[in-house]
């Protein structure tokens, strides 16, 4: 298994909300990259968890999630950013991330 945690200070919507307490965590199979689980600790976790459930049910990889288009300035964009941390430096993920 491979795990990544994205602090909300790296999610533009959280920055705009002035609420960067929390994180998004993804667990993937180390060999295939298949998403195995998502945990979100945030005031708006309910805004993104259904998308995570759909990605799990679809058997998506973190690469596929990272390549998917997500609306900018939403908490659900944090899923994409977290998925991208499997291959990229978090500071290079968004124009607005701290």
C-alpha positions as CSV (number, residue, x, y, z in Angstrom):
1,X,0.0,0.0,0.0
2,X,1.0,3.6,-0.6
3,X,-0.5,6.5,1.3
4,X,-0.5,10.3,0.8
5,X,-1.9,13.0,3.0
6,X,-2.8,16.5,1.7
7,X,-3.1,19.2,4.3
8,X,-6.0,21.5,3.6
9,X,-3.6,24.4,3.5
10,X,-2.8,23.1,0.0
11,X,-6.5,23.2,-1.2
12,X,-7.5,26.5,-2.7
13,X,-11.1,26.3,-1.5
14,X,-10.0,25.8,2.1
15,X,-7.7,28.8,1.8
16,X,-10.6,31.0,0.5
17,X,-12.8,29.7,3.3
18,X,-10.0,30.6,5.9
19,X,-10.4,27.1,7.2
20,X,-7.3,25.0,6.6
21,X,-7.7,22.7,9.5
22,X,-7.8,19.1,8.3
23,X,-6.6,16.9,5.5
24,X,-7.4,14.5,2.8
25,X,-5.8,11.0,2.8
26,X,-5.7,8.5,0.0
27,X,-4.5,4.9,0.1
28,X,-3.6,3.1,-3.1
29,X,-2.2,-0.2,-4.1
30,X,1.5,0.2,-4.5
31,X,1.8,-1.9,-7.7
32,X,-1.4,-0.9,-9.6
33,X,-2.1,2.5,-8.2
34,X,-5.8,1.4,-7.7
35,X,-7.5,3.6,-5.1
36,X,-8.2,1.6,-1.9
37,X,-9.5,4.3,0.4
38,X,-10.1,7.9,1.2
39,X,-10.4,9.8,4.4
40,X,-11.3,13.4,4.7
41,X,-11.2,15.4,7.9
42,X,-12.6,18.8,7.0
43,X,-15.6,21.0,7.7
44,X,-16.7,20.3,4.1
45,X,-15.8,16.6,3.9
46,X,-19.4,15.8,2.9
47,X,-18.9,17.9,-0.2
48,X,-16.2,15.5,-1.6
49,X,-16.8,12.1,0.0
50,X,-19.4,11.0,-2.6
51,X,-17.0,11.6,-5.4
52,X,-14.4,9.5,-3.5
53,X,-17.0,6.7,-3.2
54,X,-17.7,6.8,-6.9
55,X,-14.0,6.6,-7.7
56,X,-13.6,3.6,-5.4
57,X,-16.6,1.8,-6.9
58,X,-15.3,2.5,-10.4
59,X,-11.9,1.0,-9.5
60,X,-10.1,4.1,-10.5
61,X,-6.3,4.6,-10.0
62,X,-4.8,7.6,-8.3
63,X,-3.3,8.5,-11.7
64,X,-6.8,8.5,-13.3
65,X,-8.1,10.7,-10.5
66,X,-5.2,13.1,-10.8
67,X,-5.8,13.3,-14.6
68,X,-9.6,13.9,-14.2
69,X,-11.1,17.4,-14.5
70,X,-12.4,18.8,-11.2
71,X,-14.1,22.2,-10.7
72,X,-11.6,24.8,-9.5
73,X,-12.3,26.4,-6.1
74,X,-14.3,23.5,-4.7
75,X,-13.3,21.1,-1.9
76,X,-13.7,18.2,-4.3
77,X,-10.7,19.5,-6.2
78,X,-8.7,18.4,-3.1
79,X,-9.2,14.8,-4.3
80,X,-7.4,15.5,-7.5
81,X,-4.7,17.4,-5.7
82,X,-4.2,14.6,-3.2
83,X,-4.1,12.0,-6.0
84,X,-1.5,14.1,-7.8
85,X,0.8,14.0,-4.8
86,X,1.6,10.3,-5.6
87,X,3.7,11.6,-8.5
88,X,4.2,15.4,-7.9
89,X,5.4,17.8,-5.3
90,X,2.4,19.3,-3.5
91,X,3.7,22.8,-3.9
92,X,3.4,22.5,-7.7
93,X,-0.2,21.4,-7.8
94,X,-2.3,24.5,-7.8
95,X,-1.8,28.1,-8.6
96,X,-3.2,29.1,-5.2
97,X,-1.8,26.5,-2.9
98,X,0.4,27.8,-0.2
